[in-house]
């Protein structure tokens, strides 16, 4: 029985739980309606020490019975798996019952122990308390086009979702709406002068519009007079030649735009044999003769520490619901809320792609693509701190 399990671990819980985790658990239990506002307030205000707060929390929940106690145990596991395994070692040997995956509607914070471990790992991009407070992101949303037939209904929902997600990850969001191709370039040029870039640990650049392969469309686009912004320019502006402040820092680029007019579905037979296509061999220039010497200049990679998620494979369309927004942005929010406390950005993008394996319309297919990934370490977002 869960209430009896809590009673057994009471003293160890009081000893190990941190003050910040007590607050997080109270938030969880308030959202679950296990505790009410008055009970949460009582735990925090009527108990001056951390130990007294912990005793009050566990005793209040334990006395509410088995269901409430199990909720607390589950939240302890979500918040700090290491602490959960120390408190309830017997449960680690029992396989968890199969459950349908549920998506969190808010960010799950990283546990204190995981945060400390990852921040000290040399194979992980450095993130500090100072850099977390200096995060900045660029968000461009094109909804209303000069040609009204191109209006992207539902784009306002995408903007709302991305704005909420980025802000909850502590990014100050520089937001623009309905830009021409020239104005998109101007927004990027202005963004790389942002004073926070010197201290930030990373940036997000999110552009949502219509598109073609390698291009994002500006709002003045017409068939007879294209208004197109090359995606390649994003990498040039974020690179070391134009923005040295972002050197060796992760640059996350998300493009929600079609990359062509073809549908992403194909009808296949179980007996079909795959054809093999070989690319032409690449030819590299010979290495310069002589030794390597140091001079007054130094060479850096002109494109490094980037990772991009494009909404579809080359030449194919992306889908959007007029009431809920694009599927890509919906799935990014779900995955980031549920898994960013434990997974790095590369794994988060893989999970987003995995969501598209069960697309809601059997006749349509869309597969996002990770592109130009030059991350040399793992990048974690550290939500909740």
N, C-alpha and C positions, 0 to 999 in steps of 0.2 A: 504494500500500500504506500502511495506516494507521501502521505502525511507522516507515516511512521519513518520513511526514509529521511525526510527532512529533520525529524526529531533526532535521528542517529547522527546526522552530520552537523547539527546546530553549532557546536563549539568550533569545529573546523571551518565552517562557513564564516563565522564571526571573525576568526583569525585571518582568513585569506582574502575575503572580499575587500575591494578598494572602495573609497568614497564615491568615485566617479561611476563605478559599476552599480553601486546601490541606486544612484539616481537613474541610471539606464534601466535597471530592472523595474523600478517604480513606474517609469514611463511605459514600459511594456505591459505591466499589470494593469495600469490605468486604461490603456488602449483596449485591453482584453476585457475590461470591466470586472476584473477580479477585485480590484481596489477602487474606491471612489476618491474624489478630490480631497475630502476631509481626512481619509485614512493616509493618503500620500503626504498631505500637509503635516499630519501628526507625526509620521515617521521622521520627517526632515526637521521639524521645528521643536518637537518636544524632547528630542534626544540630542544632547550637546556633543557627544563623542561618536566617532565612527563605529565603535563596537556596540554602543547602545542603539544606534540606528539599525545596524545589522540584526541585532537580537529582536528588535521590534518588528522589522520587516519579516523575518522568517517565522516568528511566532504568530503574527497577524494572519499570514497566508496559511500556515499549518492548521490553524483553528477553523479555517473556512472549508476544510475537507479535502478529499482526494483530488477532485478536478482542479481546484485552485493550486494545490501543492504540485501537481504534475505540470501545470502551466509554468510555475516558477522554475522547476527543474529543467524544463525545455528551454526556457529563456537563458538560464545559466549556461547551457550547452551552446546556444547560439552566440552568446556574448563572449564566452571564454571556454573553449573546448578543453584546454589544459586543466583548468580548475575543475571543470565538470568531471573529467576522468579521475582526478584525485579525490573528489567527494564521493563519486559513485563508481568505483572501479568494477564492480560486478556487472554493471550495465554494459560495459564495453565488450564483454564476451557474447552478448546476446544480439543476434542480428535484428536490425530495426525492421518492423513490419512494413511491407510495401505500401507506399502512399503516393497519391497523385501529386506531382510537382505543383506547388503553389508559388505565386510570384508576389513579392513584397511590394506594397504601395509606398514604401519610404525606404531610405537607405538604412541598412543594418550597419551599425558602427563596428569598426575593427576592435578587437579586445586589446586591453593594455599589454598583455604578454606578447601577442603577435606583433603589435606595433613596435615594441621595444626591440624584438628579435629582428624584424625586417629592416628597421632603420639603421641597424648596426651591421647589416650584411653587405660586404663589398660588391656582391654580384647584383645588387639592387640599386637603381638610381637613387641618389641621395635626396631625401626629403627631411626637412626640419620644421620645427615650430614656426620659425621665421618665414620660411619659404611657403608654408601652407597659407599664411596670412597675406602673401603677395601674389597669389595665383590670379591669372587673368586669361580671359577667353574672348574670341571674336565670333559673333553669331550674326549671320546675314540670311535674311528670309525674304525671298521674292514671291509675293502672292499676286499682286495686282499688276497686270501687264497692259501696255498700250493697246494691244490687240486683246479685247475682252474675252475672246474665245480661249485665250491661254490662261485665264484666271485659275489659280491653284486653290480651289476651295478645300478647306481642311488644313491649309498651311499654317493658319493661325493657331491651330491645336498643336502642331509640331513645334512652333515657336514657344508656346506656353510650356510644353513638356521639357524641351531642351533648356529653357531658361531656368526652370525649377530644378532640374537635375544638376546643371552646372553650378548654380548658386549653392545648392546643398553640399556640393563637393568643394566649396569655399573659393570658387572662381568668381572674380569680378567680371561681369559680362559686358563687353562693348557691343552694343546691339545696333544693327542697321536694318532698314526695310526698303524693299522695292528699289533696288539699285540697277543702273545700267552697267554694262561691262566696264566702262571707264570708271564709274564710281566704285565698283567692286575693287578694282586695282587701287584706287585712291584710299579706300578703307583699309586695305592691307598695308599700304605705304604708311598710313597714319598709325596703324596698330603697332608696327615694329619700332615706333618711337615711344611707346608707352613706358613711363618711368618704372613701373613694377617689374618689367622684364628682367632687370638686373638682379632682382632678388627671388623671382619666382623659381619653382622647381620644374615647371612644365607649362605648356599652353595647349588649349584646344582651339581649333579653327573649324567652325561648322558653317557650311553653305548649303542652303536649301532652295532649289529653283528647278526650272526645266533644264534639260541638257542634251548634249550629243556626246559622242565618244571624244573624250579629252577636252570637252568644253562645257562651261556653264553659261546659260543664256541670261542676258540682261533684260530688263523689263521693256525695253524699246524694240525687242526682236520682232522682225517681220520676215516673211519668206523672201521678199525682194530686197530687204535691207537687213542683213544679219547683225545682231548685237551679241557678240560672243566673247567670253573670257576664258583663255586657256588655263586649264587646271595646273599645268606645269609651272605657271608663274607663282603659285602659292609656295612651292618648294624653294624657288629662287628668293622670294622675299624673306622666308624664314631661315634661309641658309646663312653661313658665317660671313659671306661677303657683304650682305645687306643688313644683317642683324647679329652682330657678334655676341650680344647679350644672351642669345639662346643657344650658344655653342655648348655641346655636351648635355643638353637638356631635352627631355622628350617633347616631341611636337606631334600632337594627335590631330589628324585631319579627318573630318567626316563630311562626305558629300552625298546629300540626298537629291539625286537628279537622274533622269534617264541617261543611258549611254548609247542610245540608238532607238530604232523604231520596231525592232523585232521582238516577238514574244519569247519568253525564256523556257517554254515548254516544248517537248518533242515526244512524238509517239514512237515507242520502240517495241520490238518483238523480242521475246525471250531467246529466240534463235539467232538474233543479229550478232554478227561478229564485228568487234571494234576494228577500225582501220588505224594504221600506224602512220603518223606523219612525222618526218624528221626535219628539224630546222637546219638551215645552212650553218655550217661550222663558223664560229666567230673567229676573227683574226685579230690578234693583239700586236701592237707595234713592239719591236724588240726593245729590251731593257737598255738604257743608256750604259755605255762602257765607263769603267772607272769606279772609284769608291764613292761612298756617300759622305759628304762633308757638311758641316754646319755653317750657316751664313747668317746674315742679319735679318733674313726673312724666314718664315716657317710655313710649311704647307699643311693645310687642314683638309679634311674631307668636305667637299662642297655640298654634299647631302648626307647627313648622318643623324641618327636618333629620331627618325620619323616613323610613324605608322599611320596608315590611312585605311578607312573603311568606306568603300564605295557601294552605293545602294544596289548595284546589279553587275552582272558580268558584261563584258564589252558587247556593244551593238544591241543590247536588250533594254526593255522598258522597266520602270519601277512602278509599283502600285501604291495607291493612296485611297483612304476612305474619306469622304467629304465630312463625316461627322467626327471621326477619331484621329484623322491625320494619316501620315504614311506608316506603313508597316515597319519600316526600318526604325523610325524614331520610337514607335511604340515598344518594339522589342529591345532597343537599346536601354530605354528607361527601366523596363522590367528586369533585364539581366543585371544592369548596374546596381539597381536597388537591392537585388537579392544576393549578388555574388561579389561585389567589389570589396567587401570586407575581407575576402580570402583569396581572390584571384587577381593576377596581374592583367594589364590591358590586353595583351595578346590572347590570353585565355578568355577574357570577357568577350572579345570580338568573335572568337571561335564559337562561344555559346550563342551569340546573336545569330551567327550563320546557321547554327544547328536548329534554331527556332523556325527557320524557313523550310525545314524538311516537312513540316506539317502545316502547309499553307492552307488557309480556310477555303479556298476555291480550287477544286481538283483540276479545273481546266486551265489554270494560270500558274505560272511558276516564276519565282524571282530568287536569285541567289546573290547576296552581297559578296563582295570580294575584298580581302585584305590586299593592300597594294603598297609597293615601295617601302617595305618594312626594313628599316636600317637600325633598329634598336639593338644595342650591344649588351644591354643589361635588362633586367625585368623592372617594369614600372608599376608600382602599386599606388592607388589613389588615397588610401588611408581615410575612409569616410568616418565622420563622427569626431574628428580631432582637428 
